[in-house]
Structures are given as C-alpha cells and as structure tokens.
C-alpha cells in the first residue's frame, strides 16, 4: 500500500508540474487550489535517486523560476525538460540529474579540474579519473579499433561517475574516451574517429590495461595526467543565455564577455558543466549526430592541460620541455630534450613561461590546439555519450 501511495503521489506531482510548466509557458496563472494539492514527499538532500519535491533552497530540489529542478543540482547544467519524460521519470523514482533552468538571476556553474603529472607520482594502484595514458582495468577485448586505419585507438580520458561534477547517470559508471591519433587516417578529426564507452565498476578489472600495438608494431599513447580535485566556479552566463550557446548564429551575436567569458584562456577550456566554450570556429555541434536534446553538454577537454608549479626536468618525465620569456619585443625560447627518450614514452611536451605559476602539458594531438566537446544522453538506457573535437 505504501508503494502504491508513493507511486500515486509521484504521478500527481508529475502531472501538476507539467500543468504548471505549460501554464507559465503560455502566460497563464496556475490555480492555487491545484498547487495546494501537490504532495510533498520527503527529499534526502544530495540523494542520487529521489523524487523531486516542492519549493526549496538552492541546495535542494523544487520549482525555480517556473521550471522544475529535480534531484540535486548537477554541475550547473541547465536544460529544458521534456514533459513526457519528466512525468515518467518522476513516477518511476529514477530522477537523477534533471537539473533545470533556475530562477532568473541564477548563474551557470562549472568545475575546473586540478591535475598532477602521472610520471611524477607513485605507480597507479587503483581506479583514478585521468586524462591520457592507459586505462585501469579496461577489458582488453573491448578496446576500440579505428574504422579508417584499423589501428587501436588511443585513450583520451578515463572518468569515474563523480557527483556533482561528472554525472554519468548512475553510480559506479566509468566513462572512457578514445580517438584515432593517426593524422594520416581519414577519420582523424572526424566523428567516426571518436569513441566513447561507459562501463560499470564490476566490469573494470585490476591493473593497467596495455594499449594494443598498431599494425606497424608501434603505439600512440597520450600523456597522462591525474585529476586530484575539482574547483567550482561561477560562470558569466545566466540560465536564460545558456540555450544561445547551441546555435551558431545566436552564439555569434553574443557579446564577447559572455560568449568567451575568460577570453580564449586555455586554462578555462578544460572543464565540466556549464556551457561549451567553443573554439574560434564557433558552434561545431553536428545535430544529426549529437541532437540536443536529448544529449546534453557534459564536459570539454583542451589539448593543453595546465599543472600548478614549475615544470620538471626533461629527463625526469621523458619528454620535451620548452621554457620561454618575453624580452622587449622578442620571445626567447629554451628547448630541452631528454638525454635518452625511452621506447613507449607518451606523446606529450611541456611549455612554460618563465616565472608563471603553472605550466602547460600538450598531452594529446587535437590538431595541435583543439578542444574535445563531450555530450551525454542520460535518458537512454544505458546512458550514451558522444563527442567530437575541433580547433
């Protein structure tokens, strides 16, 4: 009986929520008698699986600015709701990350990762969220092969489901991004050269999985960086402006301080949540491949990652280290190669401006200065991820 009452309450809540959304969209008032009939199920703050509730503060769930915010607020991702999907997900009790457009005056939030170089850390002994390198416990027989050149793809990222930053739709999920690193391949830079796979923790084994050799007995392994923290930031974008980032014409007409709130500073081009910070090429979303909705922006990864501090020596990390400084109108460079580069060394290089508080790590070749844009459809079962990269 209790389960039947909860199901009926969820249906009623979903129905009232939809009526409220439709009425406000049409500029019509919502009868107070209808809203007073809305059930108020208990909400466990921060719960991963829960019903949406009535009005609450910013840390909880509820109505905000005339739209439903169901479940905990996830990485500041704001998106319109599909009423049919909303009703069904509400009644089924599997609302996870339908974080809606908030009240007028809210701001979109994003998360920036903090990195360390894997080469400077003890050997990996557990699953970690990371960029590049070789995956932890990935099933060898699942390794993706490029459809263009038939070579094993290179791993770009292995990211564990981590709320509220990386929301993969269910706890225990691990996202893997692969791409074809063969610049001579027809799929290089194409959507067919980008693969995404979500595995569950029980499918992940122990130990690092070695990347298979390509047809020439070589390997193209990207530089490896571990994520040690996520810093939350407030964007310069309001929820009302967020949809403008998915249409090229609308995005082009945005003021620079909104379209590129941090300029083209590479330090802000690797992040989770918020809206995409497109490259100079503008909105490059192929809606025939990544329709939005149901796909939503998850994160983006720039080819150059920044690490706090001064760079290590070339011999210590087995790659090129370039240091430069501005002298008058000139830029003076000092390039240092490792004394002896070992076979199987990752494809990366370091760049550092003398006196800066961080150095750049070119860990992957997205056309030398490209950015990957990753989208997720959490309404599919299981959730599906698609991505592309461009300059």
C-alpha positions in Angstrom: 0.0 0.0 0.0 2.8 2.4 0.9 4.4 1.8 -2.5 1.0 2.4 -4.2 0.7 5.7 -2.4 4.2 6.8 -3.4 3.5 5.9 -7.0 0.2 7.8 -7.0 1.9 10.8 -5.3 4.6 10.8 -7.9 2.1 10.7 -10.8 0.2 13.6 -9.2 3.4 15.6 -8.7 4.4 15.0 -12.3 1.0 16.0 -13.7 0.9 19.2 -11.6 4.5 20.0 -12.5 3.7 19.7 -16.2 0.5 21.7 -15.9 2.5 24.5 -14.2 5.2 24.4 -16.8 2.6 24.6 -19.7 0.6 27.3 -18.0 3.6 29.5 -17.3 4.9 29.0 -20.8 1.6 30.3 -22.1 1.5 33.2 -19.7 -1.5 31.7 -17.7 -1.8 31.6 -13.9 -1.7 28.3 -12.1 -4.8 27.8 -9.8 -3.6 27.9 -6.1 -6.1 25.1 -5.4 -4.1 22.9 -7.8 -0.8 23.7 -6.3 -2.1 23.2 -2.7 -3.0 19.6 -3.7 0.6 18.9 -4.6 2.1 16.1 -2.4 5.3 16.8 -0.6 7.4 13.6 -0.5 10.4 13.7 1.7 13.7 14.6 0.0 17.0 13.5 1.2 19.4 16.3 0.4 22.1 15.2 -2.0 20.4 11.9 -2.8 21.4 10.3 -6.0 18.0 8.7 -6.6 14.9 10.6 -5.3 11.7 12.3 -6.2 11.5 16.0 -6.9 9.9 18.0 -4.1 8.3 21.3 -3.7 10.0 24.7 -3.3 13.4 24.5 -1.7 16.6 26.5 -1.4 19.4 26.4 -4.0 20.9 23.3 -2.4 17.8 21.2 -2.8 15.2 20.5 -5.4 11.9 22.0 -6.4 10.4 24.7 -8.5 12.7 27.5 -9.6 11.7 30.3 -11.9 8.8 28.4 -13.3 10.7 25.2 -14.2 11.2 22.0 -12.3 14.6 21.3 -10.7 14.5 17.6 -10.0 17.2 15.9 -7.9 20.4 17.6 -6.7 21.8 20.5 -8.8 24.3 18.9 -11.1 27.4 20.9 -12.1 25.2 23.9 -13.0 23.9 22.1 -16.1 20.7 23.9 -17.2 18.4 22.4 -19.7 14.8 22.4 -20.9 12.5 19.5 -19.8 10.6 17.0 -21.9 7.2 16.8 -20.2 6.5 13.1 -21.1 10.0 12.1 -20.0 9.6 14.2 -16.9 6.4 12.6 -15.9 7.7 9.1 -16.4 10.9 9.6 -14.7 9.2 11.3 -11.7 6.7 8.5 -11.3 9.4 5.8 -11.6 11.5 7.4 -8.9 14.7 7.4 -11.0 15.2 11.1 -11.3 18.9 11.6 -11.2 20.2 14.8 -12.8 17.4 16.6 -14.5 18.7 19.9 -13.2 16.6 22.6 -14.8 16.9 26.3 -15.6 16.9 28.1 -12.3 15.3 31.2 -11.2 16.0 34.5 -13.0 19.3 35.8 -11.8 20.9 32.4 -11.2 24.2 31.7 -12.8 25.6 28.7 -14.6 28.3 27.0 -12.7 31.3 25.0 -13.9 34.0 22.8 -12.4 37.7 23.1 -13.3 39.9 20.1 -12.6 43.3 20.2 -10.9 46.0 17.9 -12.3 49.2 16.3 -11.5 51.6 14.6 -13.9 51.3 10.8 -13.6 55.0 10.4 -14.3 55.8 12.2 -11.0 53.5 10.0 -8.9 53.9 6.5 -7.5 52.6 3.8 -9.8 48.9 3.7 -10.1 47.3 1.1 -7.8 43.5 1.8 -8.2 40.9 3.4 -10.5 41.5 7.1 -10.9 39.9 9.8 -13.0 42.6 10.8 -15.5 43.4 12.1 -18.9 45.6 10.1 -21.4 47.9 7.3 -20.5 46.5 3.7 -20.5 43.2 2.8 -18.7 42.9 1.0 -15.4 41.2 -2.4 -15.6 39.8 -1.9 -19.1 38.7 -5.2 -20.8 41.3 -5.9 -23.5 38.7 -7.4 -25.8 36.7 -4.2 -25.7 39.5 -2.0 -26.9 38.1 0.1 -29.8 39.7 -0.1 -33.3 39.6 2.8 -35.8 37.2 2.1 -38.7 39.5 4.0 -41.0 43.0 2.6 -40.4 42.2 -0.5 -38.3 44.6 0.6 -35.6 43.8 0.6 -31.9 42.5 3.9 -30.8 44.3 6.0 -28.1 42.7 6.7 -24.8 41.9 10.4 -24.1 40.2 10.1 -20.7 39.0 7.6 -18.1 36.5 9.4 -15.8 34.6 7.9 -12.9 31.0 9.0 -12.1 31.6 11.7 -9.5 28.7 13.9 -8.4 28.1 16.7 -8.8 30.8 17.1 -11.4 30.8 14.0 -13.8 27.2 12.8 -13.8 27.1 9.6 -15.9 23.5 8.8 -14.9 24.2 6.1 -12.4 26.6 5.4 -9.6 29.5 3.1 -10.4 29.8 4.2 -14.0 33.2 4.9 -15.7 33.5 6.8 -18.9 36.2 6.1 -21.4 37.0 8.3 -24.4 39.2 7.1 -27.3 40.2 8.6 -30.6 42.2 7.8 -33.7 45.6 9.5 -33.3 46.7 8.6 -36.8 46.9 12.0 -38.5 47.0 10.3 -41.9 43.7 8.5 -41.3 40.5 9.7 -42.9 38.8 9.6 -39.5 41.3 11.9 -37.8 39.3 14.9 -36.6 36.0 13.2 -37.7 33.2 11.9 -35.5 34.0 8.4 -36.7 37.4 8.7 -35.1 35.9 9.4 -31.7 34.6 6.7 -29.5 33.0 6.8 -26.0 32.2 3.8 -23.8 30.6 3.7 -20.3 31.5 0.6 -18.2 30.3 -0.3 -14.8 32.8 -0.8 -11.9 32.1 -4.5 -11.9 33.3 -4.7 -15.5 36.6 -3.0 -14.5 39.5 -5.2 -13.6 42.7 -4.6 -11.7 45.9 -3.2 -13.1 46.7 -1.0 -16.1 45.5 -2.4 -19.4 48.2 -2.1 -22.0 47.2 -0.5 -25.3 47.4 -3.0 -28.2 50.1 -2.4 -30.8 49.1 -1.0 -34.1 49.8 -2.7 -37.5 53.4 -1.3 -37.5 54.0 -2.7 -34.0 54.0 0.9 -32.6 51.8 2.7 -30.1 50.4 6.2 -29.8 49.9 6.7 -26.1 48.8 10.2 -24.9 50.5 11.9 -22.0 48.9 11.0 -18.6 47.6 13.4 -16.0 45.6 12.5 -12.9 42.7 14.6 -11.6 43.2 15.3 -7.9 40.4 17.9 -7.3 37.6 19.9 -8.9 37.2 23.7 -8.2 33.7 25.1 -8.5 33.4 28.5 -10.3 30.5 30.8 -11.3 30.2 31.4 -15.0 29.3 34.8 -16.6 26.4 33.0 -18.3 22.8 33.1 -17.0 20.4 30.2 -17.5 18.4 32.4 -19.9 21.5 32.8 -22.1 22.6 29.1 -21.9 20.5 27.9 -24.9 22.2 30.6 -27.1 25.4 28.5 -26.9 24.0 25.8 -29.1 23.1 27.8 -32.1 25.9 29.3 -34.2 24.1 32.5 -35.2 22.9 33.2 -31.7 26.3 32.5 -30.3 28.0 34.7 -32.8 25.7 37.6 -31.7 26.6 37.2 -28.1 28.9 39.9 -26.5 32.5 38.6 -26.2 32.4 38.8 -22.4 29.5 36.2 -22.5 30.5 34.0 -25.5 34.0 33.8 -24.2 33.8 34.9 -20.5 37.5 34.1 -20.0 38.7 35.1 -23.4 40.4 32.2 -25.1 42.5 31.5 -22.0 43.4 27.8 -22.4 43.2 27.3 -18.6 39.4 27.5 -18.8 39.0 25.3 -21.8 39.1 22.0 -19.8 36.0 21.9 -17.5 32.8 20.1 -16.6 29.4 21.5 -16.5 28.1 24.9 -17.6 28.0 25.7 -21.3 30.6 24.8 -24.1 33.4 27.3 -24.6 33.6 26.8 -28.4 36.8 27.4 -30.3 37.3 30.2 -32.8 35.4 28.1 -35.3 32.1 28.8 -33.4 29.4 26.2 -32.7 30.6 23.0 -34.3 27.8 20.8 -33.0 26.6 18.2 -35.6 22.9 17.9 -34.6 22.4 14.9 -36.8 25.0 13.0 -34.7 24.5 14.8 -31.3 20.9 16.0 -31.1 20.4 18.4 -28.2 18.1 17.4 -26.6 18.3 14.5 -25.6 22.1 14.9 -25.5 23.4 17.5 -23.0 26.8 19.1 -22.5 28.9 17.1 -20.0 32.5 18.4 -20.3 35.2 19.6 -22.6 39.0 18.8 -22.8 41.6 21.1 -24.3 44.7 19.6 -25.8 46.9 21.6 -23.4 46.4 21.0 -19.7 47.8 23.2 -17.0 49.6 22.0 -13.9 50.5 24.2 -10.9 54.1 25.0 -10.3 57.3 25.0 -12.4 57.9 22.2 -14.9 60.1 19.2 -14.0 63.3 18.4 -16.0 63.0 16.7 -19.4 64.9 13.6 -18.2 62.5 13.2 -15.3 59.4 13.0 -17.4 61.0 11.7 -20.7 59.7 14.4 -23.0 60.5 17.9 -24.4 60.3 20.8 -22.1 60.2 24.3 -23.6 60.7 27.5 -21.5 60.2 31.0 -22.9 60.3 34.6 -21.7 59.4 37.9 -23.2 62.4 40.2 -23.6 61.3 43.5 -25.0 59.5 42.7 -28.3 61.2 39.3 -28.6 60.3 35.9 -27.2 63.3 33.8 -26.2 63.0 30.0 -26.1 65.0 27.3 -24.4 64.1 23.8 -25.6 65.4 20.8 -23.6 65.0 17.2 -24.8 65.6 14.2 -22.6 69.0 12.7 -22.8 67.6 9.5 -23.9 63.9 9.0 -24.8 62.7 5.5 -24.0 60.5 3.4 -26.2 56.9 3.7 -25.3 57.2 7.2 -24.0 53.9 9.1 -24.0 53.3 11.6 -26.8 53.5 14.9 -24.8 55.5 18.0 -24.3 55.7 20.8 -21.7 55.6 24.5 -22.2 56.3 27.1 -19.5 56.5 30.9 -19.4 59.4 31.8 -17.1 58.1 33.0 -13.7 54.5 31.7 -14.3 52.6 29.8 -11.6 51.7 26.9 -13.9 53.0 25.1 -16.9 51.2 23.6 -19.9 51.2 19.9 -20.9 50.3 19.2 -24.5 49.1 15.7 -23.8 47.0 14.9 -26.9 47.1 15.9 -30.6 43.8 17.5 -31.3 45.2 19.3 -34.3 47.8 21.0 -32.0 45.4 23.3 -30.2 41.9 21.7 -30.4 39.2 21.0 -27.9 37.0 18.0 -27.3 33.4 18.5 -26.6 31.6 15.7 -24.8 27.8 15.2 -24.6 25.6 12.7 -22.8 22.1 11.4 -23.2 21.1 10.3 -19.7 17.5 9.4 -20.8 18.7 6.4 -22.8 19.2 3.1 -21.1 22.1 2.8 -20.5 23.2 6.4 -20.8 25.0 7.2 -24.1 28.0 9.5 -24.6 29.1 11.1 -27.9 31.8 13.5 -28.6 33.9 15.3 -31.2 36.9 17.6 -31.3 37.8 20.6 -33.4 40.2 23.6 -33.5 
